[in-house]
Amino acid sequence: MIVRPHYMELLKTYRDVPLVKILAGIRRCGKSTILEMLREDLRKSGVSAGHIISMRYTSEDFDDGMTDKDMYRGIREKMTETGRYYLLLDEVQEVRGWEKAVNSLLENADTDIYVTGSNSKLMSSEISTYLTGRYLSIPVFTLSFAEYMEFKKTGGRTPKELLTEYIRMGGFPIVALSNFDENAAYQIVEGIYHSVITSDITKRHNIANFDLFNRVVKYVIENVGKTFSANAIVKFLKNEGRSLSVESVYNYLEWLEKAFVIYRCQRYDLQGKSVLNTQEKFYLADPSLKYCMMGFHPQSIAAMLENIVYFELRRKGYEVYIGKNERREIDFVAVRRDERIYVQVCRELPEDSDRETANLLEIKDHYPKYVVTLDELAAGNINGVKIVHLADFLLQESY
């Protein structure tokens, strides 16, 4: 088992804090393994095995469904001694009303509670009702490039060689742990994708016209890194002779978000200093989700480089927006407390480098500004804008 230190440090920070720690992310991104790591760490820190209760809830385990009362009783029966218990509850969204059981365990027992989940039930409005101010949401993403290198450290390859593989194969741990060829890797990711679409979206929301829903998903995947609106999707489908309402498109996008397939990136008006609710971008939970559906094409790399940088910024705790200046757009404005950085992403730095730096130089503040590229020859500083290779940017601990 390869430790993911970022998550372990987070969980150590909040250990014994009276909040429910909720780890949420797409299926197979490593949430269950993080709970296993936590269990091992608790044991090493002196917690007895009997005071660590690990429960995994899957739909296959109960034909008629499990209620919150069943869940509560099942856990309390295991708490036979005095003292603190650590509850590691995996895929809780399969239990109806799980948040009621967790709230009761938090209030009525000496517990430190960690839960994971991978779909919209986990993020339902009931959490606000039963756990208001008493939970901490920890997003779990697929592997960062640094984690991918750790998984592959016995291979003897350079970071830049591994980066090429990371871009093509993505960061699902199940893929990184083995040496699959491209076809096998994409087959595995396609299986993950279909389990999400079938279990977490189609069945849950009773989607009748799956073909139409699938076409919307493919449109989003084709347009990763591009701004578009629900109206644009409706017009596109109309041109194909298909009919779908704007409201239905909004629903589809929301369901994909709640299943952690896509992540919404809003635009930020740098002049008005406000978030805009139009012409957003969407990024995929992992680049391999695009390639398993549409195959790998070198010309598609540019958008996926943005995708990779977006999630690296998210992993480091930044809120990430698209920057909108009066005349230009900045790929990312990343904000974390009183810090801010601006990032432009390109595959190669053009001979006229002003094309990539001009929009950054228009911003008259002293926050760090980056152009991130795959260009091997481009490095250095242009009028205060740092030109950085993607591998180096991803491996930087801070900006």
N, C-alpha and C positions, 0 to 999 in steps of 0.2 A: 504494500500500500504506500503510495507516494504522497507525502504530506503537502497540503496546499497552505503555506504559511500565512498568506493574507487573511484567509478565513479563520484560521486557528488563532491568530492574534486578535481578531475582532471578537471572537467568542470568549477568549480569555479576558478581554477588557470588560465584557459585560457579565462575566460569571458571578453568580450570586447577587446580581442586581435584580430587584423584584419586578422584572419585566419579562413577558413571554418573547423569546427570540424566534422570529419567523424567517426561515430561509426559503426564498421563493425563486424559482427559475424554471426554464424549459425542462422537459423530461430528459433524463440521462446526462444532465450537465454536471453531476457529481454531488448532489445534495446528500444522498444516502451515505456516500463515502465520507463526507464531511462529518456526519453524525458518528460514523465508526471511528474517525480520527479523534473526535471529541471524547468518545467513550474511552479510548486508549489513554488519552491525556488525563482524564479524570482518575483513572486507575493509577497512573504514574504519580499523580499528585496526592495519593493516599486515600482516595474515596473507595470504600469497599464495594465489591461487585454487587452485593445484595442491595446497595443503595443507588444503583444505576438501573433504571427501568427503561429498556428499549422496546418499543412497540412499532410494528410496521402494519399499516392499514391498507390493504388492497381490496378492490372490488371482488376479487375471486375468493376472498376469505369469508364472505358472508353473503348468502344468496338473497336474503330478504332485506339486507341493509342493516347497518348498525346505528343505533341511536346514541345521542350524547349520554344518556343514562347508562347504556351498556358500556360505553367507553369509560365513564367515570368509575363504575363498579369494578370493571376489569383491572383498572390501575390501582384502585384503593385496596383491592384484595391482595396485591403484591406488596403493599406497604405494611409489613408486619412488625416493624420495630420503630422505636423513637429515633429522632434525628432527621437530618435533611436528606431528601431524595432528589435525584437528578433524573428528569423525565425526558427521554429522547424519542419523540413521536414522529414517525415518518409517514408522509403522504396522508395527512389528517383530513384532507378535503373529501375523502371517500366516506367520512362519517357525518351523518346528518346532525347539524347543530354542534359540531366539535368545539366551537368557541365557548359554548355554555359549559361543557365539561372542563375545558382548560381553565376557564375563569373560576369555576368552583375549586379546582385543584390548587389554583394560585391563592385563593382566599382561605380555604379550609384545611390546608396541609402545608407542611414545611417543605416547599418544593422549589427547584430551579428548573424552568421548563424551556425546551427547545423543540420547535416543530418545523417540518418541511412540507412543501406542497408545490404543485406544478400546474394548477389551473385556476379558473375564475372563481371556483367555490372558495378557494383560500382567501381571495380578496373581496369577498362579498360584504355587503353593507353591515351584516350582523357583527363583524369584527368591531366596528365603531360602537355598536350598541353594548356589547358585552366586555370589550377590552379597551374602552376609551382611555387613552393615556397610559395603558399598561402593557403595551407591546412595542417591539422594535423590529422593523422590517429590514432584513439583510438580503439584498439582491444577490443571487448566485448566477454567475455567467459561465460559459464554457471556458476552456483554458486560455489564459493569457499567453503571450509568446514566451515570457520568462518561465511559466509553468510548463509549457510545451517543451522547452529546452531541458528542463529537469526530467521530464518523462523520457526524453531521448538522449540523455547525457552519455550513455555508453556507446553511442554511434560514432564518435570521433569526428563529427562534421562541424564546420564553422557556423557561427550564428547566422551569417548571411545565406549559407546553404540551407540551413534549417528553416530560415524565413521563407524561402521559395516553397518548401514543402508545407509549411504552416498556412501560407496563403491558399494553396490548392486543396489541402486536406481538412482544414478547419481545426477546431479545438475541442470536439467532443472527446472526453477522456477515453471512452471505449475504443476509439479509432487511434488515439495517440499511444495507447498502451501496447499496441501490436504493430506489426509491419505489413499492414494490408497494402495491396496495390490500389490504384485509384478507383478502379471499378468496384472492388469489394468494399472500399471505404464508403463510396457513394451509395451503395446498396444498403449498408448499415444505416447511414443517415436518412435515406429515404424511408426505411422502416420506422425510425424514430419520428420522422415527419408525419407519416400516415397514422401512427398511434396517437399523436397529438391531435391531428385533424379529426380522426374518428372518435376517440374517447372524450377529448376535452372540448370539442366544438360541435361537430355534426350531430352526435347523439344528444348532447346536453341541450342544444338549442333547436333541436328538431328541424334541421335544415332539409327542406323538401327537394330543392333543386340543387343537387350537389355539383352538377356540371357548371352551373352558373357561379356558384360559390368558388369553385376551383379556378374558374377563369379570372375572377377578381384577385385571388391569391397569386396567380401567375403574373397578373398585371403589376401587382405590388413588387413581386420578386424581380421582374424585368426592369422596374424603375427605382430600384434601390439607389439612394443618393441623389435622386431628382425630386424637385418640388412638384407636387401635384395635389389635386383636390378631389373630393368625392364626385363633384360635377364632371371633372375630367374623365373619371372612370365611367360614369354613366354615358357620356358622349362617345367614348371609345367603344363601349358595348353596343350602343345604338348603331354605330358604323358597321358593326359585325352582325347586325340584324337581331340583337338581343335586347331585352327590355328589363331594366332594374331601376328601382327608385333610389334617390339620394339617401333616404333614410335607411334602406337596406344596406347600402354600401357602408354607411357609418356604423351600422350594427356589425357587419362583417369585420371591419377594421378593429372595432372595439374587442370583438371576441378573439381575434388573432393576438391583440395586445395582451389580453387577460390570460391567454395560454402561453405567453412569453415567446411567441414566434417572431413578432415584430416589436420594435420599440420606436416610439414617436419622438421626433426631434423638432421642436418648434422654432420659429424665427424670432430673433431679437432685434428690435430697432435700436441701433446704436445712437441715433440722434435723439429719439424720444425716450430712450431707456425704458422700453416696455416690451413685453412679450406679445407677439402677434399670433392670432389664431387662424391664419390663412396660409395656404401654400406650404404645408409642413413637409418634412422628409420622413421616411421610414427606413430603419435599418434592421437587418435580419439578425436573429440571435446568434447565428454562426454562418460564415461564408459558405460552408459546405451545403447549407440548405438550398442555396441557389444552384450550385453545381450539380447536386444530385437530381434536380428537376430539369435543368437545361444544359447540362454538360459544361465542361470547362473550356473557355475560350480566352486566349490572351487579351483580346480587346475588352473583355469584361473586368479586367483587373482594376482599372482606375476606380470604379465605383466601390469595389470591395476593399480597396486600400482605405477609403473613407470609412467604410464599415468597421474595419479593424481599429482605426484610430479612435473612432467614436466610443467603442467599448473599452479601449484602454483608458480613456479619460473617465468613463463611468466607473471602472474598477478602482481608479485612484480617488474616487469620491467627489468628482466634479459634477455639477449640473451643466448639461451641454446644450447649446443652442446653435442655430445657424445665424450668423451675423448679417444684418442688412444695413448697409450704408446708403447714402443718398443715391449713388449710381452703381454701386458694386455689392457683391456678396462675399462674405468670408465663410469658409467652410464651417469652422467651429469657433464659438466663443465659449470658453469653459470657465465656470465660476465655482469657487470653493471658499466659503466664508469671505474673508477680505482679499482673497487671491483671485487673479484672473489671468488667463492666457488666450492668445489668438493663434489659430492654426489653419494653415492652408495646406492641402494635400494634392500632390500631383505625382504621376508615374515617373516622368522625366522633367527636369528643369529645362525649359526652352532656351534657345540661344538668347532671346530677348527676355531675360529673367524678370524684367519689369512687369510682365504679364501676371506673374505670381506674387510679386512683392508690392505692387502699386496699391492694391486694395488695403494691405496691411499698413503701409506707410501713411495712408490717409487718416489712420486712427491716431489722434494726437494725445496719447497718454504714454505712460512709462511701463506698462505691463509687458511681459515677454511676448514676442511674436516669432512664430516658427513657420517655415516651409518644410514639410516632411515629404520626402521623395524616395524613390528606388534608384535614383541616378547615382551611380558609383562615383562619378567624378565631381558631383556637386556637394560641396561642404564649405562651411565658413560662415561669413557674416556679410550681408549686403545692407548697408545703411542702418544697422541695428537689428535687421531681421536675420534670425539664425536659420541656416540651411542645414538640415539634419537628415541623415539616412533613416529610413523607417525602422530598421533593426535597432539602431542606437536610440531612437525616440522611444520605442517600446520598452527598452531595457533601462531607461532612466528612472531612478527612484523618485525624483522630483524635478519640476520644471522651473 
